[in-house]
């Protein structure tokens, strides 16, 4: 009845389409937890892309199993997909086995310190050795790649330093019992706890957890160096125990132990300057480093899902053996239920929030 007139920001766009009550319950708090800023400071472009063609009417009739347009896929309402029985790592273990069985090597916990040219192509200095190669396919964060390439272009270095991230940590709690909730994950909208989302790993696959137990992963959206990031693991585990029990999901005495995993640079931030910065670095690579190819979520500073990121690497390999090159920076994935292409030129993939000047 009382619709917002300002649809340029996330708050106005969502509240107009779903009403203030549903917006405040299901959208506002979680979004603010993820990005660490008021929802009124985020661009409406993110809401339009993430929520896509979902409306209040479609959400209601979907609850009754009705699809108004036969064959239409509303991405946010997808409730079934394939999942490896021992987790996504099975894909990479199989890939590593395939590579090693063909006489190649996979070296873990190795990262580049410097990439430089030599007479035969490129020389990569890692934390363990020197490697000569023709081409480097890099998933190193785009903000760090110019430094690895020893860039002396001030514009490029400034662009790299301007790229920002939202960091992430998961607190895994081992809980006695197998049936706590059946969902794969639930979103925590309550402003009275810091946790933003909880994964139930038994629901992903029972084989991920010992019989008689469940592993619940409490996810916190943080910034590198802030209070939560710097907290001791034992303090974080205690926080997770308190928050999980305060939500009524488990009994405190059923929590047996906990673990903490920190993930830096989990979410590339799309502020008002990020697009220009990405373009500056991409153009510089095209001019100066044709045999250094950026791929992946952090490698291209793209808020993409795993399947999109994998696709950029696959196309990069195809480009090595094809006379017709595909511009990785213009890749958009349209197959099946993949995310729709961005409205921003030359960025492709999936949109994420733009921070407004307010």
PyMOL commands that set and color helices and strands:
alter all, ss='L'
color gray80, all
select helices_A, chain A and resi 10-18+20-35+39-41+44-51+56-63+75-77+89-101+142-148+154-162+201-204+206-208+227-230+233-246+252-254+274-288+306-320+328-330
alter helices_A, ss='H'
color red, helices_A
select strands_A, chain A and resi 112-118+121-126+130-133+136-138+164-176+185-187+197-200+213-222+255-269+292-294
alter strands_A, ss='S'
color yellow, strands_A
deselect
rebuild
show_as cartoon
